[in-house]
């Protein structure tokens, strides 16, 4: 693949605050990459520097091999979609979409044609003459997308574009945005604090914290095999615990809130050391009636049942602490059904589903 963006040692300082701290990052042409992290982690600042809306304190930005660090936003082959859509209320949808083309001196006939083509890509060709106030939130968001892609920028920057939408519409727009990316073939860089958005739409997710990149990888890599406790806790839910590794009868053993578990075989190499471990709630299974002969079993009492429709989350009290497990309703209803609060329960977790993590957790 071809690199379209190269970021070298980029830093942004606001007074005494370091917003972005020595970040280097490459983006491939046609990639859908997401900058993910909590508020204040530097992701929007990084996006604005890529777009030319913020000047870096140090470092360089290359677009198609050209150093654009000091080139203004209006002369970069990028475009940005903002959170608030920024549509002109007095202009029709078609004129909103074609605004940038008109400013660039494109002929009126071509502006109309290209605006209609862009609206067709987002399914709004029949709203060409409507005004923004006549549209729903999702439709206004699609108009903003059409306006951003009408000039076919090399890179499309999206700054939390779905944050103002309600939950159902946000899910719908996630699908549409990914579909749009496939259709137009542009490079998309999305900023969000929503892990579901990042996992749903991205080819690659870059997780940020305190102005730095913590980890990057495909959604599946970061969910199934996170390297740090921070990413394991930020992307999805994880039961985290610390334990010293001991070799017992040839097997590496760890202690999970006062109960013993067999750890993955690779953990034997750190025998005698303490480390951070975790397992995803859906990786554990419920042993019927609190009984079972499975080797890796945690026993406790049920503290809470959180019913989610197709699934349920069980909060299990192990004494010194609690763990959670997620179950599909179809897996338990056909057997003995969901246990009740106060019931004795046992959880089984296979050793290879326990993660060894770098000792850094979310604040």
C-alpha positions in Angstrom: 0.0 0.0 0.0 1.0 3.6 -0.5 1.5 6.0 2.4 -0.6 9.1 2.0 0.2 10.7 5.3 3.4 10.6 7.3 3.6 12.3 10.7 7.0 12.7 12.2 7.5 13.6 15.9 4.5 15.9 16.0 4.1 18.0 19.2 1.6 20.7 20.2 2.0 22.7 23.4 -0.6 25.0 24.8 1.1 27.2 27.4 2.2 24.7 30.1 0.0 21.9 28.7 1.3 19.3 26.2 -1.7 18.5 24.0 0.1 16.2 21.5 3.4 14.6 22.7 5.9 13.6 20.0 3.6 11.5 17.8 4.8 9.6 14.7 2.1 7.9 12.5 1.7 6.7 8.9 -1.6 6.4 7.2 -2.1 4.3 4.1 -4.0 5.5 1.0 -7.7 4.3 1.2 -7.4 3.4 4.9 -10.2 4.1 7.4 -8.3 4.9 10.5 -9.8 6.0 13.9 -8.1 8.1 16.6 -9.7 6.8 19.8 -9.4 8.0 23.3 -11.1 9.9 26.2 -11.7 13.7 26.2 -8.4 15.6 26.4 -6.2 12.9 25.1 -5.1 15.0 22.1 -6.9 13.2 19.3 -8.9 16.3 18.0 -5.7 18.4 18.2 -3.8 15.9 16.1 -6.7 15.8 13.6 -6.7 19.6 13.4 -3.0 19.7 12.8 -3.4 17.2 9.9 -6.1 19.4 8.5 -4.0 22.6 8.8 -6.3 24.2 11.4 -3.7 24.1 14.1 0.0 24.7 13.8 2.3 22.2 15.5 4.9 23.3 18.0 7.4 20.7 16.7 7.4 18.0 14.0 6.3 17.6 10.4 3.4 16.4 8.4 3.7 15.0 4.9 0.8 14.5 2.4 1.6 12.5 -0.7 5.3 13.0 0.1 5.0 16.8 0.3 5.8 18.6 3.5 2.6 20.5 4.3 3.4 21.4 7.9 3.3 25.1 7.1 0.7 25.0 4.3 -2.7 26.5 5.2 -5.8 24.4 5.4 -7.3 25.9 2.2 -4.3 24.7 0.2 -4.2 21.1 1.5 -6.0 18.3 -0.4 -8.0 17.4 2.7 -11.4 18.3 4.0 -13.0 18.1 7.4 -16.5 17.2 8.7 -17.2 18.9 12.0 -19.4 17.9 14.9 -22.0 20.6 14.3 -22.3 20.1 10.5 -21.7 23.9 9.9 -24.4 24.1 7.2 -25.5 27.5 5.9 -29.2 27.8 7.0 -30.1 30.3 4.3 -28.8 28.1 1.4 -30.4 25.0 -0.1 -28.9 21.6 0.4 -27.5 21.7 -3.2 -25.9 25.1 -2.7 -24.5 24.0 0.6 -22.8 21.0 -1.0 -21.5 23.1 -4.0 -20.3 26.0 -1.9 -16.6 25.1 -2.0 -16.8 24.5 -5.7 -18.3 27.9 -6.4 -15.6 29.6 -4.2 -13.0 27.7 -6.3 -14.4 29.2 -9.5 -15.9 26.0 -10.9 -18.5 26.6 -13.7 -22.2 26.7 -12.5 -23.2 23.7 -14.6 -20.4 21.6 -13.2 -21.1 22.7 -9.6 -24.7 21.5 -10.0 -23.7 18.2 -11.6 -21.0 17.4 -9.0 -23.3 18.5 -6.1 -26.0 16.1 -7.4 -23.5 13.3 -7.7 -22.2 13.8 -4.1 -25.8 13.9 -2.8 -26.6 10.7 -4.6 -23.6 9.0 -2.9 -25.2 9.8 0.5 -28.8 9.0 -0.7 -30.1 12.5 -0.7 -30.4 13.4 -4.4 -34.1 14.2 -3.9 -33.3 16.8 -1.3 -31.3 19.1 -3.5 -33.7 22.1 -3.2 -34.5 21.6 0.5 -33.2 23.9 3.3 -31.2 22.4 6.2 -34.0 23.1 8.8 -36.3 20.7 6.7 -33.9 17.8 7.3 -33.4 15.3 10.2 -30.2 15.2 12.1 -29.0 12.2 10.2 -29.8 13.9 6.8 -27.9 17.0 7.8 -25.0 14.9 8.7 -25.1 13.3 5.2 -25.3 16.7 3.6 -22.1 17.7 5.5 -20.5 14.5 4.2 -21.5 15.2 0.7 -20.1 18.8 0.9 -16.8 17.3 2.2 -16.4 14.8 -0.6 -17.7 16.8 -3.5 -14.2 18.1 -4.3 -12.7 14.6 -3.9 -10.0 15.5 -1.3 -7.2 13.1 -0.8 -8.1 12.7 2.9 -11.4 13.2 4.7 -11.1 14.2 8.3 -14.1 13.5 10.6 -14.2 15.1 14.1 -16.7 13.1 16.1 -19.3 13.5 13.3 -22.0 11.3 14.9 -21.8 12.6 18.5 -24.9 14.8 18.2 -27.1 11.9 17.0 -29.3 9.6 19.1 -28.2 6.0 19.7 -30.3 4.4 17.0 -29.5 6.9 14.4 -25.8 6.8 15.3 -25.8 3.0 14.7 -27.4 3.5 11.3 -24.9 6.3 10.4 -22.0 4.0 11.3 -23.1 1.5 8.7 -23.7 4.3 6.1 -20.3 6.0 6.8 -18.4 2.7 6.3 -20.4 2.1 3.1 -19.6 5.6 1.9 -15.9 4.9 2.5 -16.1 1.8 0.4 -17.9 3.6 -2.4 -15.7 6.7 -2.7 -12.4 5.0 -1.9 -10.9 8.0 0.0 -8.7 7.9 3.1 -10.8 8.6 6.2 -9.4 9.7 9.5 -12.1 9.6 12.2 -11.8 11.0 15.8 -14.1 9.6 18.4 -14.3 8.6 22.1 -16.9 5.9 21.3 -15.2 2.5 21.2 -18.2 0.9 19.3 -17.8 3.4 16.5 -14.1 2.7 16.3 -14.6 -1.1 16.3 -17.5 -1.0 13.8 -16.0 1.2 11.1 -12.2 1.2 11.2 -9.5 -0.7 9.3 -7.1 0.4 12.1 -7.6 2.0 15.5 -5.1 4.3 17.1 -5.7 4.5 20.9 -4.4 7.7 22.5 -3.8 8.8 26.1 -2.3 11.9 27.5 -1.2 13.1 24.1 0.6 9.9 23.1 -0.3 6.8 21.1 -0.7 3.8 23.5 -1.4 1.1 20.9 -2.6 0.7 17.3 -4.0 -2.2 15.3 -7.0 -3.6 13.7 -10.2 -3.6 15.8 -9.9 -7.4 16.2 -6.3 -7.2 17.3 -7.0 -4.5 19.9 -10.1 -6.3 21.3 -8.8 -9.9 21.2 -5.1 -9.3 22.0 -4.5 -5.9 23.7 -1.0 -5.3 24.9 -1.8 -3.0 27.8 -4.2 -2.9 30.7 -5.3 0.5 29.5 -6.5 -0.7 26.1 -8.0 -3.8 27.6 -10.1 -1.7 29.9 -10.9 1.1 27.4 -11.9 -1.0 24.5 -14.7 -3.2 25.8 -14.8 -4.6 29.4 -12.1 -6.6 31.0 -11.8 -8.3 34.4 -8.3 -7.1 35.5 -6.3 -8.5 38.3 -2.7 -8.8 39.4 -1.0 -12.0 40.5 2.4 -13.5 41.1 3.1 -16.4 38.8 4.0 -19.7 40.4 4.8 -23.1 38.9 2.7 -25.9 40.5 3.1 -29.5 39.3 4.6 -28.1 36.1 1.8 -25.7 35.3 1.9 -21.9 35.7 -0.6 -20.8 38.3 -2.0 -17.4 39.1 -4.4 -16.0 41.8 -7.6 -14.3 40.8 -9.1 -12.6 43.8 -8.1 -15.4 46.2 -8.8 -18.3 43.8 -6.3 -20.2 41.7 -6.3 -20.4 37.9 -4.0 -22.1 35.4 -2.4 -19.4 33.3 -1.5 -19.6 29.6 1.6 -21.7 29.1 3.7 -18.8 27.9 3.4 -17.2 31.3 5.8 -19.8 32.8 8.7 -17.7 31.5 7.9 -15.1 34.2 7.7 -17.5 37.1 8.2 -15.8 40.4 7.2 -12.4 39.1 4.0 -10.4 39.5 2.0 -9.3 36.4 -1.3 -7.9 35.2 -3.8 -10.3 33.8 -7.4 -10.1 32.5 -10.2 -11.8 30.7 -13.1 -10.6 28.7 -16.6 -11.1 30.3 -17.8 -13.2 27.4 -14.8 -15.5 27.5 -16.0 -17.1 30.8 -18.9 -19.5 30.9 -21.4 -20.2 33.7 -21.2 -23.7 35.3 -24.7 -24.8 36.1 -25.8 -24.9 39.7 -22.4 -23.6 41.0 -20.9 -27.0 40.6 -18.4 -28.3 38.1 -15.2 -30.2 37.7 -13.6 -27.7 35.3 -10.0 -27.0 36.3 -10.2 -23.2 35.8 -13.2 -22.4 37.9 -14.0 -19.3 40.0 -16.7 -19.7 42.7 -18.8 -17.0 44.3 -22.3 -15.6 44.7 -24.4 -13.7 42.2 -24.5 -10.0 43.2 -26.4 -8.5 40.2 -28.1 -9.5 36.9 -28.2 -6.9 34.2 -30.7 -8.0 31.5 -29.9 -6.7 28.0 -32.4 -8.5 25.9 -30.4 -11.0 23.8 -27.7 -11.1 26.5 -27.2 -10.6 30.2 -24.4 -9.4 32.3 -23.8 -11.2 35.7 -21.8 -9.5 38.4 -20.3 -12.2 40.6 -18.9 -11.6 44.1 -15.7 -13.5 44.7 -15.2 -12.1 48.2 -12.3 -9.7 47.9 -13.7 -8.3 44.6 -16.1 -8.8 41.8 -16.0 -10.0 38.2 -18.5 -9.8 35.4 -19.5 -12.3 32.7 -21.6 -11.8 29.6 -24.0 -14.6 28.6 -26.2 -15.0 25.5 -29.7 -15.6 26.8 -30.2 -18.5 24.4 -27.3 -20.3 26.1 -29.0 -20.3 29.5 -32.8 -20.1 29.0 -32.9 -23.6 27.4 -31.0 -25.1 30.4 -31.9 -23.9 33.9 -32.4 -20.2 33.0 -30.7 -17.2 34.6 -29.6 -17.7 38.2 -31.0 -15.4 40.8 -29.2 -12.8 42.9 -27.7 -14.5 45.9 -27.3 -17.9 44.2 -24.0 -19.7 44.4 -22.4 -19.7 41.0 -19.2 -21.0 39.3 -17.5 -19.6 36.3 -15.2 -21.5 34.0 -12.4 -19.7 32.1 -10.0 -21.6 29.7 -6.4 -20.7 30.4 -5.7 -19.6 26.8 -8.4 -16.9 27.2 -6.6 -15.2 30.0 -4.5 -12.3 28.8 -1.1 -11.2 30.0 -1.0 -7.4 29.9 1.6 -4.7 30.3 1.2 -3.1 33.7 -0.7 0.0 32.7 -4.4 0.5 33.4 -7.0 3.2 32.7 -7.0 6.0 35.2 
